[in-house]
């Protein structure tokens, strides 16, 4: 008996603990919901604690958002029922009994003759539920005055337009049903202006032709449940306000957006919708868009969707796999997801209105980033068209058109202001009547990756062919009457590598027909030009030697040459320097050398002050708290001269600031010819002991003041150099 008693106690305690945990979890979920929607009257159903019960939801909060209800729905006896009556002039009014004990009210009037929202609804506080289904209401401008409204049912009315601030201030509004109205337009940014807890909006079975991107994304509300735009006549998505998504945008966890049974045919441009980088669609990771049951025309505009199928699969979910093509006929009922492995089939045809020549076929193929223009056997006039579609990377086929004079044709095309030849990636003149290919062709098409000239009776090859790599041109087999000047073709062909078969040149000589790669100068009976060749080789060798010596001298003494050139050029410039500097001299020195500081403070500065020289001395004039490097850069830019005093020993801190000062002094000296550098060799350093290459040059050229000067004119020399 004791054992059974203990077992019963154990079971009771376990049940009690589970009940407490469950209660705490429920309370926690309700608190999360209250914090999320900024209202504390919603109750989340218990089954949302277990996501397995609702497998279509990402988490318990999404389940809660879709199934939560305000507490008054669980106790209808606490909600007063209000009715509508009409005055003699048919003005609707709400029957309200003063002194009512109810704090919340439900107003219902279905299948009536209401044309407006009763004005006195603004005077009754606590209205939480309004159902005016199947009336004749067309204007909702006064609805926002019912600030406590939770549910608005206007199904089957005559609403035609929604202003984006129609629900302004209604932070408790949770459900809106505008289905079966005559709604044609929703002003952009409706949901971007929402400030509350709208979770369900139904605008299905209306007359909308367009929907703005700002009316299907929510950035002020982390979750919503469903936005239903099904059974409209929507054919286009717009971005009238120029909304754009950036890497810092937070579009929340979204919800389900229903676009089934509309008139979409052409997939919208993702970049025009504000997603300039398709990877930013990942911001809609938790959204679900349903575009099934539309008459989709599958062309190149679906390519971004298939190229990023991992993103598309997520935001379109199973709908992506159910998205089917209606046209063109060869793709009828083909799933859009099938194009992930067949992206080359997604093309956009280009019409005559978009400059596709008559009798030609033009299309854009994004998978290969090219625009194909197929005019094979289509040029009745045997002339090249003056204009082609305004796209880059053109792949053009002019084969089999009996074209005979490319020089005349190219001159005619180049007379146009914007010729398509500059945008050509590949071009084919195969099977025409070309006897030669003039220089203008290879000069104009030097950036093309393939020029096809096969099956033409070509018997002349211009040396401008050197501008084109052998891999970028195909002649097929060319029969030439070779002469000595054609020998260069051997080198050109040998550079083809694995593309050697693009062009085969056969020479007709006295010894028969041979490949140009098999003949030499003896077979062509070329004159001996060895003497001329020797002189040319000798001249080139001497020239090359001089160039190398000059390069060596310039490279190793470039700083010396620059300083000397700068000094001589300044003699021809205006010697009067505009007074645009704040300081006459910036002094760079070892701040830790007490003897040097003493000499500067009691000898040099008084001397310069007498001569009205404005001095910036870092350890004296730098503003405490200002970043030292910023101060150095700023003050040096405002100084006409930089006086660099060389010392023998520096500690780590001094070395750091010296390096910084030397760097900025060099930059200022290089980019401003008005500025000057003066060197004082305080510790009698030798040239190799100077730590900076740039300053070494000044010492090597003797352009410095030596502190060992026995004429006692150190200060005077410094002053003269400052005003040099």
C-alpha positions in Angstrom: 0.0 0.0 0.0 2.9 2.3 0.9 4.4 1.5 -2.5 1.2 2.4 -4.4 0.9 5.6 -2.3 4.4 6.7 -3.2 3.8 5.9 -6.8 0.7 8.1 -6.8 2.5 10.9 -5.2 5.3 10.7 -7.8 2.8 10.8 -10.7 1.0 13.8 -9.1 4.2 15.7 -8.7 5.3 14.9 -12.3 1.9 16.1 -13.6 2.1 19.3 -11.4 5.6 20.0 -12.8 4.6 19.5 -16.4 1.5 21.7 -15.8 3.7 24.5 -14.3 6.2 24.2 -17.2 3.4 24.3 -19.8 1.8 27.3 -18.1 5.1 29.1 -18.0 5.8 28.3 -21.6 2.3 29.6 -22.6 2.8 32.7 -20.6 6.2 33.2 -22.1 4.9 32.8 -25.7 2.1 35.3 -24.9 4.6 37.8 -23.5 6.7 37.4 -26.7 3.6 38.1 -28.8 2.7 41.1 -26.7 6.2 42.5 -27.1 6.3 41.7 -30.8 2.9 43.4 -31.6 2.9 46.1 -28.8 -0.4 44.8 -27.5 -1.2 42.5 -24.5 -4.7 41.4 -25.3 -3.8 38.5 -27.6 -3.8 34.9 -26.5 -1.7 32.3 -28.3 -3.3 28.8 -28.7 -1.8 26.0 -26.7 -1.1 23.8 -29.7 1.5 26.4 -30.9 3.8 25.1 -28.2 4.4 22.1 -30.3 5.6 22.9 -33.8 5.0 19.3 -34.9 1.3 20.0 -34.7 1.7 22.8 -37.3 4.5 21.6 -39.7 3.8 24.5 -42.1 5.1 27.1 -39.6 8.8 27.9 -39.2 8.5 28.3 -35.4 6.0 28.6 -32.6 5.8 32.4 -33.0 4.7 32.2 -36.6 2.0 29.7 -35.5 1.0 32.1 -32.7 0.8 35.1 -35.1 -1.6 33.2 -37.4 -3.8 31.7 -34.7 -3.7 34.2 -31.8 -7.0 35.8 -30.9 -8.0 38.7 -28.5 -9.3 37.6 -25.1 -12.7 39.1 -25.8 -13.4 36.4 -28.4 -13.4 33.8 -25.7 -16.1 35.5 -23.8 -18.7 37.1 -26.1 -20.9 38.0 -23.1 -18.5 40.8 -22.4 -18.9 42.3 -25.8 -21.9 44.5 -26.5 -23.8 44.2 -29.8 -24.6 47.4 -31.6 -26.9 47.8 -34.6 -27.5 50.3 -37.4 -30.6 52.4 -38.1 -31.2 55.0 -40.7 -32.5 58.6 -40.3 -35.1 60.1 -42.6 -32.4 61.2 -45.0 -31.0 57.7 -45.1 -28.0 58.7 -43.0 -26.8 55.6 -41.1 -26.4 55.9 -37.3 -25.4 53.4 -34.6 -27.9 52.6 -31.9 -26.1 53.0 -28.7 -27.6 53.0 -25.2 -25.9 55.4 -22.8 -25.0 53.9 -19.5 -24.2 50.5 -21.0 -22.0 48.3 -18.8 -20.0 46.9 -21.8 -16.5 48.2 -22.4 -16.2 46.5 -25.9 -18.6 46.5 -28.8 -19.4 44.5 -31.9 -21.1 46.4 -34.9 -22.6 44.1 -37.5 -24.8 45.1 -40.5 -24.7 42.6 -43.4 -26.5 42.7 -46.8 -27.8 46.2 -46.3 -27.8 49.6 -47.9 -24.8 51.2 -46.1 -22.9 53.6 -48.4 -20.6 55.1 -45.7 -19.1 54.2 -42.4 -21.5 55.8 -39.8 -19.9 59.0 -38.5 -21.0 58.5 -34.9 -18.8 55.3 -34.7 -16.0 57.8 -34.0 -17.8 58.8 -30.8 -18.1 55.3 -29.3 -15.0 54.0 -27.6 -14.3 50.3 -27.4 -15.5 49.1 -30.8 -13.4 46.0 -31.6 -15.3 44.3 -34.3 -17.0 45.7 -37.4 -18.7 43.6 -40.1 -20.4 45.5 -42.9 -20.3 42.8 -45.5 -22.3 43.1 -48.7 -23.2 46.7 -48.5 -22.3 49.6 -50.8 -19.5 51.3 -48.9 -16.9 53.0 -51.1 -15.1 55.5 -48.8 -13.0 54.4 -45.8 -11.5 57.8 -44.9 -13.2 57.8 -41.5 -12.4 54.3 -40.4 -9.1 55.3 -38.7 -11.0 57.1 -36.0 -12.0 53.7 -34.5 -8.7 53.4 -32.8 -9.6 50.2 -30.8 -10.7 48.2 -33.8 -9.4 44.7 -34.1 -11.3 43.1 -37.0 -12.7 45.0 -40.0 -14.9 42.9 -42.4 -16.0 44.8 -45.5 -16.4 41.9 -47.9 -18.6 42.5 -50.9 -18.7 46.4 -50.9 -17.7 49.0 -53.4 -14.2 50.2 -52.2 -12.1 51.2 -55.2 -9.1 52.8 -53.7 -6.9 52.5 -50.5 -4.9 55.4 -49.4 -1.6 54.4 -47.7 -2.6 56.1 -44.4 -6.1 54.7 -44.3 -5.3 52.7 -41.2 -3.1 55.2 -39.6 -3.0 55.0 -35.8 -5.0 51.8 -35.7 -2.4 49.8 -33.8 -4.9 47.1 -32.7 -6.1 46.4 -36.2 -5.4 42.7 -36.7 -7.8 41.5 -39.5 -9.0 43.3 -42.6 -11.2 41.7 -45.2 -11.7 43.7 -48.4 -12.5 40.7 -50.7 -15.1 41.0 -53.4 -15.0 44.8 -53.7 -14.1 46.9 -56.7 -10.6 47.7 -55.5 -8.4 48.9 -58.4 -5.5 50.6 -56.7 -3.6 50.5 -53.4 -1.4 53.5 -52.9 2.3 52.5 -52.5 3.8 52.1 -49.0 0.6 51.0 -47.3 2.4 48.3 -45.2 5.4 50.5 -44.8 3.1 53.0 -43.1 1.4 50.4 -40.9 2.1 50.9 -37.2 0.4 48.1 -35.4 -0.5 44.4 -35.6 -2.1 43.8 -39.0 -1.7 40.0 -39.4 -4.4 39.1 -42.0 -5.4 41.2 -45.0 -7.7 39.9 -47.7 -7.9 41.9 -51.0 -8.8 38.9 -53.2 -11.4 38.9 -55.9 -11.0 42.6 -56.8 -10.0 44.5 -59.9 -6.3 45.4 -59.2 -4.1 45.5 -62.3 -0.9 46.5 -60.5 0.7 45.9 -57.1 3.6 47.9 -55.7 6.6 46.2 -54.1 6.1 48.4 -51.0 2.7 46.7 -50.6 4.0 43.2 -50.3 7.0 43.7 -48.0 6.8 44.8 -44.3 9.7 46.4 -42.5 7.9 47.8 -39.5 6.3 44.6 -38.4 8.5 41.5 -37.9 5.7 38.9 -38.6 2.4 38.8 -40.5 0.3 35.8 -41.4 -1.2 36.3 -44.9 -1.7 39.0 -47.5 -4.2 37.6 -50.0 -4.2 39.3 -53.5 -5.5 36.2 -55.4 -8.2 36.3 -58.1 -7.5 39.9 -59.2 -6.2 40.9 -62.7 -2.7 41.9 -61.6 -0.3 41.7 -64.5 2.5 44.0 -63.3 4.6 44.7 -60.2 5.7 48.3 -59.8 8.1 50.3 -57.6 6.7 53.8 -58.0 8.5 55.3 -55.0 11.9 53.9 -56.0 12.2 51.7 -52.9 15.5 49.8 -52.6 16.8 47.1 -50.4 20.3 47.4 -49.1 22.6 45.1 -47.0 21.4 46.7 -43.8 17.6 46.4 -44.5 15.6 44.3 -42.2 12.4 42.9 -43.8 11.4 40.8 -40.9 10.3 37.2 -40.9 7.3 38.0 -43.3 4.4 35.7 -44.0 2.5 34.2 -46.9 1.6 36.4 -49.9 -0.9 34.9 -52.3 -0.9 36.0 -56.0 -2.6 32.9 -57.4 -5.1 33.3 -60.2 -4.0 36.7 -61.5 -2.9 37.9 -65.0 0.9 37.7 -64.5 2.6 36.7 -67.8 6.1 38.2 -67.7 8.3 37.8 -64.7 9.2 41.2 -63.2 12.7 42.8 -63.2 14.2 42.0 -59.8 16.6 45.0 -60.0 13.7 47.4 -60.8 11.9 46.1 -57.7 14.7 47.5 -55.5 16.9 44.4 -55.3 19.9 45.7 -57.2 21.8 42.5 -56.1 19.8 39.3 -56.5 21.5 37.9 -53.4 19.5 40.6 -51.4 16.5 38.5 -52.1 17.8 36.5 -49.2 16.3 39.2 -47.0 12.9 37.6 -47.9 14.1 34.2 -46.6 11.1 33.7 -44.4 8.5 35.1 -46.8 6.5 32.8 -49.0 5.2 34.1 -52.4 2.7 32.0 -54.3 2.5 32.9 -58.1 0.9 29.7 -59.3 -2.0 29.6 -61.7 -0.9 32.6 -63.8 -0.3 32.4 -67.6 3.5 32.7 -67.4 5.5 33.4 -70.5 8.8 31.7 -69.9 11.6 33.8 -71.4 14.9 35.4 -70.3 13.2 37.3 -67.5 13.0 34.0 -65.5 16.8 33.6 -65.8 17.6 35.4 -62.5 15.2 33.1 -60.7 16.8 30.0 -62.1 20.4 31.2 -61.7 19.8 31.6 -57.9 17.5 28.7 -57.5 18.5 28.2 -53.9 17.0 31.6 -53.0 14.0 31.2 -55.3 13.2 27.8 -53.8 13.1 29.3 -50.3 11.0 32.4 -50.9 8.7 30.7 -53.4 8.8 27.4 -51.6 6.8 24.6 -53.1 5.2 27.2 -55.3 8.4 27.4 -57.3 8.1 23.8 -58.2 4.5 24.3 -59.2 5.1 27.4 -61.2 4.4 26.3 -64.8 4.9 27.9 -68.2 1.8 28.7 -70.3 3.7 29.9 -73.3 5.6 29.7 -75.7 3.9 26.6 -76.9 7.0 24.4 -76.8 7.3 25.1 -73.0 3.6 24.7 -72.2 3.1 23.1 -68.7 6.9 22.9 -68.3 7.9 23.7 -64.7 10.0 26.8 -64.2 12.3 24.7 -61.9 13.2 22.5 -64.9 15.1 25.5 -66.4 17.7 25.4 -63.6 19.5 22.8 -65.7 18.4 24.3 -69.0 19.1 28.0 -68.6 20.2 28.4 -72.2 16.6 27.9 -73.3 15.5 31.1 -71.5 15.8 33.7 -74.2 14.0 36.9 -75.1 13.1 37.5 -78.7 13.9 41.0 -80.1 11.5 42.5 -82.5 11.8 44.7 -85.6 10.7 47.7 -83.4 13.9 47.1 -81.2 16.1 47.2 -84.3 16.2 43.6 -85.4 16.7 43.7 -89.2 13.9 42.5 -91.5 14.0 38.7 -92.1 16.5 38.2 -89.3 16.0 36.6 -85.9 17.3 38.3 -82.8 17.2 37.2 -79.2 18.9 38.0 -75.9 20.4 35.0 -74.0 21.3 35.9 -70.4 22.9 32.5 -69.6 25.7 33.3 -72.0 25.4 37.1 -71.6 25.0 37.6 -75.4 22.6 38.9 -78.0 22.3 36.8 -81.1 21.5 38.3 -84.5 20.9 35.6 -87.1 20.8 37.1 -90.6 21.9 34.0 -92.4 20.7 34.2 -96.1 18.5 37.1 -95.0 20.1 40.3 -96.4 18.3 40.7 -99.7 20.2 43.9 -100.5 23.6 42.1 -99.9 24.5 45.0 -97.7 25.1 45.0 -93.9 22.3 46.6 -91.8 23.1 50.1 -90.4 21.6 49.4 -87.0 21.2 46.3 -84.7 19.7 45.9 -81.3 21.1 48.2 -78.6 22.8 45.4 -76.6 26.4 44.5 -75.8 28.2 41.3 -76.7 26.6 40.9 -80.1 26.9 37.5 -81.8 26.2 38.2 -85.5 25.7 35.8 -88.4 25.9 37.4 -91.8 26.8 34.2 -93.6 25.5 33.1 -97.0 24.5 36.6 -98.2 26.8 37.1 -101.2 28.6 40.1 -99.6 31.7 41.0 -101.7 33.1 44.3 -100.5 33.7 44.6 -96.7 35.8 47.8 -97.1 32.8 49.8 -98.5 30.4 48.2 -96.0 32.6 49.0 -92.9 33.2 52.5 -94.1 29.5 53.0 -94.4 28.9 51.5 -90.9 31.7 53.6 -89.3 30.1 56.8 -90.6 27.3 56.1 -88.1 27.6 57.9 -84.7 27.1 54.7 -82.7 28.0 51.7 -84.8 27.3 48.2 -83.5 30.7 47.0 -84.6 32.2 48.2 -81.4 29.7 46.0 -79.4 30.4 42.9 -81.4 31.7 39.8 -79.7 31.5 37.3 -82.5 30.7 37.8 -86.2 30.5 35.5 -89.2 31.0 36.3 -92.9 31.2 32.7 -93.9 30.1 31.5 -97.3 30.0 35.0 -99.0 31.9 36.3 -102.0 34.9 37.9 -100.3 38.3 38.0 -102.2 40.1 40.0 -99.6 39.7 41.2 -96.1 40.8 44.9 -95.8 42.7 46.5 -92.9 39.6 48.3 -91.6 37.9 45.0 -90.7 40.7 43.8 -88.3 41.3 47.3 -86.9 37.6 47.7 -86.1 37.0 44.2 -84.8 40.3 43.9 -82.9 38.4 43.1 -79.6 36.2 40.4 -81.1 36.7 36.9 -79.9 35.8 35.2 -83.2 35.6 36.4 -86.8 34.5 33.6 -89.1 35.6 34.0 -92.8 35.5 30.4 -93.9 34.2 29.3 -97.4 35.2 32.6 -99.1 37.4 32.9 -102.3 40.0 34.9 -100.3 43.4 35.3 -102.2 44.8 38.4 -100.3 45.7 38.6 -96.6 46.5 42.0 -95.1 49.3 42.5 -92.5 46.7 44.2 -90.3 45.8 40.6 -89.5 48.6 40.8 -86.9 46.2 42.8 -84.8 44.0 39.7 -84.3 45.1 36.5 -82.5 44.9 33.4 -84.7 42.5 31.9 -82.2 40.1 34.8 -82.8 39.7 34.4 -86.6 38.9 31.5 -88.8 39.7 31.5 -92.5 39.4 27.8 -93.2 41.6 27.0 -96.2 43.0 30.0 -98.1 44.8 29.6 -101.4 47.5 32.4 -102.0 50.0 33.1 -104.6 52.7 33.6 -102.0 55.5 36.1 -102.3 58.4 37.0 -99.9 56.4 39.5 -97.9 54.0 36.8 -96.9 56.6 35.0 -94.8 55.3 36.8 -91.7 52.2 34.5 -91.9 54.4 31.6 -90.7 55.0 33.3 -87.3 51.4 34.3 -87.1 50.1 30.8 -87.7 52.6 29.2 -85.3 51.3 31.4 -82.5 47.8 29.8 -82.8 48.7 26.9 -80.5 45.8 24.5 -80.2 43.7 26.7 -82.6 46.1 25.9 -85.5 43.3 24.3 -87.5 41.3 27.6 -87.7 43.3 28.7 -90.7 45.3 26.7 -93.3 47.2 28.8 -95.8 48.2 27.0 -99.0 50.8 28.6 -101.3 50.9 28.2 -105.0 54.6 28.1 -106.0 56.8 27.0 -108.9 57.3 23.7 -107.0 53.6 23.1 -106.5 51.0 23.7 -103.8 52.4 23.6 -100.3 51.4 24.8 -96.8 53.0 28.1 -96.0 54.5 26.4 -93.0 56.5 24.1 -95.3 58.2 26.7 -97.5 61.2 29.0 -97.1 62.7 32.0 -98.8 64.7 29.8 -101.3 61.4 28.3 -102.6 60.0 31.8 -103.0 63.3 33.0 -104.6 63.7 35.9 -102.2 66.8 38.2 -102.5 69.6 38.0 -99.9 69.2 40.8 -97.5 71.8 39.6 -94.9 73.9 42.8 -95.1 70.9 45.0 -94.5 69.8 42.7 -91.7 73.2 42.9 -90.0 73.1 46.7 -90.0 69.6 46.8 -88.7 70.6 44.3 -86.0 73.7 46.3 -85.0 71.7 49.5 -84.9 69.0 47.9 -82.8 71.6 46.5 -80.4 73.3 49.9 -79.9 69.9 51.5 -79.4 68.9 48.8 -76.9 72.2 49.2 -75.0 71.7 53.0 -74.7 68.1 52.5 -73.6 69.2 50.0 -70.9 72.0 52.3 -69.6 69.6 55.3 -69.6 67.0 53.2 -67.7 69.6 52.1 -65.2 70.7 55.7 -64.5 67.2 57.1 -64.4 66.0 54.3 -62.1 68.9 54.5 -59.6 69.2 58.3 -59.6 65.6 59.2 -60.2 65.3 61.1 -56.9 68.6 63.1 -57.6 67.4 64.0 -61.1 64.0 65.0 -59.8 65.4 67.3 -57.1 67.9 68.9 -59.6 65.2 69.3 -62.3 62.8 70.8 -59.7 65.4 73.3 -58.6 66.2 74.4 -62.2 62.6 74.6 -63.3 61.7 76.8 -60.3 64.2 79.4 -61.7 61.8 79.9 -64.6 58.8 80.1 -62.5 57.5 83.1 -60.6 59.7 83.5 -57.6 57.2 85.4 -55.6 55.3 82.9 -53.5 51.7 83.8 -52.7 51.1 84.2 -48.9 48.8 81.3 -48.6 50.6 79.4 -45.9 49.9 79.6 -42.1 53.5 78.8 -41.2 56.9 79.7 -42.8 58.6 76.6 -41.4 57.7 73.3 -39.8 60.6 71.9 -37.7 61.2 68.1 -37.5 63.6 67.0 -34.9 64.4 64.5 -32.1 62.3 65.7 -29.3 64.1 63.6 -26.7 67.6 65.2 -27.3 67.8 67.8 -24.6 70.9 69.6 -26.1 69.1 69.9 -29.4 66.0 71.2 -27.8 68.0 73.8 -25.9 69.7 75.0 -29.1 66.4 75.2 -30.9 64.7 77.0 -28.0 67.4 79.5 -27.1 69.3 80.0 -30.3 67.3 79.1 -33.5 63.8 80.2 -32.5 64.8 83.7 -31.2 66.8 84.2 -34.4 63.9 83.3 -36.7 61.4 85.3 -34.6 63.5 88.4 -35.1 63.1 87.9 -38.8 59.4 87.3 -38.5 59.5 83.7 -39.4 56.3 81.8 -38.2 57.4 78.5 -36.8 55.5 75.3 -36.0 57.4 73.1 -33.5 55.5 69.9 -32.9 56.5 69.3 -29.2 55.6 72.9 -28.4 52.6 73.6 -30.7 50.7 70.3 -31.1 47.3 70.4 -29.5 47.0 67.9 -26.6 44.4 65.3 -27.3 44.5 65.6 -31.1 45.8 62.6 -33.0 49.4 63.3 -33.5 49.6 62.0 -37.1 46.5 64.1 -38.1 48.2 67.1 -36.6 51.4 66.5 -38.4 49.7 66.1 -41.8 47.5 69.2 -41.3 50.3 71.5 -40.1 52.8 70.3 -42.7 50.3 71.1 -45.4 50.0 74.6 -44.1 53.9 75.1 -43.9 55.9 76.5 -46.8 59.2 75.0 -45.6 60.1 71.9 -43.6 63.3 72.0 -41.6 64.6 68.5 -40.9 67.3 68.3 -38.2 69.2 65.0 -38.4 70.2 63.4 -35.1 72.3 60.3 -34.4 70.1 58.4 -31.9 66.3 58.2 -31.7 64.2 56.3 -29.2 61.2 54.2 -30.6 58.7 57.0 -30.1 60.8 59.6 -31.8 61.6 57.1 -34.7 57.9 56.7 -35.3 57.1 60.4 -35.5 60.2 61.1 -37.6 59.2 58.5 -40.1 55.7 60.0 -40.2 57.1 63.5 -40.7 59.5 62.4 -43.4 56.7 60.7 -45.3 54.4 63.8 -45.3 57.3 66.1 -46.1 58.1 64.0 -49.2 54.5 64.0 -50.3 54.2 67.8 -49.9 57.5 68.4 -51.6 56.4 66.2 -54.6 52.9 67.6 -55.2 53.5 71.3 -54.4 56.3 73.1 -56.2 56.0 76.1 -53.8 57.3 74.0 -50.9 60.9 73.5 -49.8 62.9 71.1 -47.7 65.9 72.3 -45.7 68.3 69.8 -44.0 70.4 70.5 -40.9 73.0 67.8 -40.2 73.1 68.3 -36.4 75.1 65.2 -35.5 77.5 65.2 -38.5 75.9 62.0 -40.0 77.4 60.5 -43.1 75.3 59.9 -46.1 74.9 56.1 -45.4 73.9 56.8 -41.8 70.8 58.9 -42.8 67.8 56.5 -42.3 65.7 57.8 -45.2 66.6 57.3 -48.9 64.9 60.6 -49.9 66.8 62.6 -47.3 70.1 60.8 -48.3 69.8 62.4 -51.7 69.8 65.9 -50.2 72.9 65.1 -48.2 74.6 63.4 -51.2 73.9 66.5 -53.4 75.3 68.7 -50.6 72.0 70.4 -50.2 72.1 70.6 -46.4 73.6 72.7 -43.6 76.4 71.0 -41.6 76.4 71.8 -37.9 80.2 71.7 -37.9 80.2 75.0 -39.9 83.2 76.9 -38.7 82.1 80.2 -40.2 79.5 80.6 -37.5 76.8 81.3 -40.1 74.5 78.3 -39.5 71.5 80.4 -38.6 72.0 82.7 -41.6 72.3 79.8 -44.0 69.2 78.3 -42.6 67.4 81.6 -43.1 68.6 82.0 -46.6 67.5 78.4 -47.6 64.1 79.1 -46.1 63.7 82.0 -48.5 65.5 80.4 -51.4 
